[in-house]
Amino acid sequence: MAEWIRSNRPEYQVIGVDDLSGGYRDHVREDVVFHQRDLSKDTIDDLFSANDIRYVFHFSAYAAEGLSPFIRMFNYNSNLVATANVVNNCIQHGIERLVFTSSMAVYGIGEPPFDEADLPNPIDPYGVAKYACEMDIRIAGEQHQLDWCIIRPHNVYGCNQNIWDKYRNVLGIWMYKKLNNEPFTIFGDGLQKRAFSYVDDCLEPLWNAATRASCSRQIINLGGITHTSLKDAAALLSEVVGGAEIVYLEQRHEVKNALPSYQKSIDLLDYVDKTGLKDGLTQMWNWARQQPDRPRMHWEKYEVEKGVYTFWK
């Protein structure tokens, strides 16, 4: 997003804040003013005080949905506590709009396609945390007149995604496995359906979410026009990477079909699904092959050991 703003709206400076627990400094452009801080415990008041900040894009979170039942405290600190820090500063310094990326996880078990008007019913602590953040932001809007737009992205993937974290981003996990001569792994039968969305197609819509009057105080699904089973996605990626073995592991606790409605993103954000899954996977794979050999994310100890899946032990 920072790259898109600097390339397409160069009159705006971009200030980035991240603890780099799930990202890398060399992914940040040199013309972005970057501060390495942990939003769950570090102050950011000085950044607001020293700059005329108009829009805040809050993407920060540890988005390991399936892992969240085993790291509850970390999950709520990373998501809810960090968001409270951002919201406090947005209120205190009178920013024009906060754009918060929530998650499809808030829908939980519902009746696809998930519509923005559906009552959220999350099935894991990550979804609970995201929904709590949404509610906190809406309360800030009612009580403190904070303007906001809540975006619920659906399985966004693409270049610069963290492929070194084995707990999240299934397409990146498979690419890492191919690079290390390991088989693709699927939990359960692979018939779970997801709505994969290429990151480049989401960037201008996110800018529109911040700047358009019509997006004020709106909740909008972003992406997800095409639905694909994990089994088919694995087969397609195998074709892109020149072949891969596919191994099926035990079923985990997850939503079977996480499919969104998308008309609102077209009407309000001008979202266009330009990049088909095969083209997007090809672009991401070409990028992944050029990456350095980074250490893989691994949790040494979970907060809850009971019920941890065998493939994470």
Phi, psi and omega in degrees: 000319178298319178298317182296317181296314182294328181278326187251339177227063188295348177289348178259133169275152180240128174251123180252139177229127179197150178270357178061024175287338180227020182211183189221137183300326182285358172271355183260126180299149182294336180271014172257129178281111190248138177232123178272105180215157178259111185295342180281349181213344183263148178286149171231008181302322181296327180290322176289319183294326186271354185223151176272084186273125182262312184235141176239124173256114183255097179257352191291128177181156168262103194266049176262083187300311183293334180278340190302329177294344183255358179221052187304310184297315177299317181302312183287326175294314183295326184259296189285314180294317179298320180294322177300322177298315179295313182298316178306314182288325176297319178293309186299325187253007170061046180291161184285321177198142172257125173255118183248124175272108176276225184197155171297343182297340180293334182288323180061225180272107179221200180249101180298152359284140180290126180254150182302335181274354179295148175284120180301146181212063185297151183246005180213161183300330177297313177297321177300315181297316180296319179293322176298320177298316177302313182295320179298318179296319179294322175297319177298327176293319181288317187271326186242007178061028174291128176273139186213162167218126180257124180251133175248091181288157181235105174048058178285137180219166176149187182299147182076004175288152180284106179264004184258008179251115186279001184257355185206161177066078190302322181293321176293322177301315181295321179296318177301316181297319178297317179297337182248020175057041177245154179286153170294143178240138178234133179272120181085210186273352179081005180273359174302134181256140179228160182247085184286138184225127182285136189300321183299330180287345185264349191287309178296320173304323177294321176297318178297326178298329180277329194250345183269134179299327182292346181264000180299127176056041178247146170254126189223124168293141179234121178091188172084032180286326181255135182252136183221137174286154178298326178298315180289324178296319178296318179295320180293316179294323176302319177297317182295319186270002177089025176107139177201144173285143179242124183243137180258127181249181183299148177295141174245170182285107181200165177287137182290307183233106181259083187238129185260162159280159186220358185298324181297323178292329176288315184289320186260329187251354185061036179293135175228127179278081186279330191252109177295159185300319181295317178295318179296318178295322179297315178298315181294320179295318178299323175292313184300324182293341181266359186278152176290166179276091183270156175298145180271140178295129178212127177280119180289325181213130177271155176291325177236116180273335183294126176085003178296134182297148184301327183285353175251357182284000000 
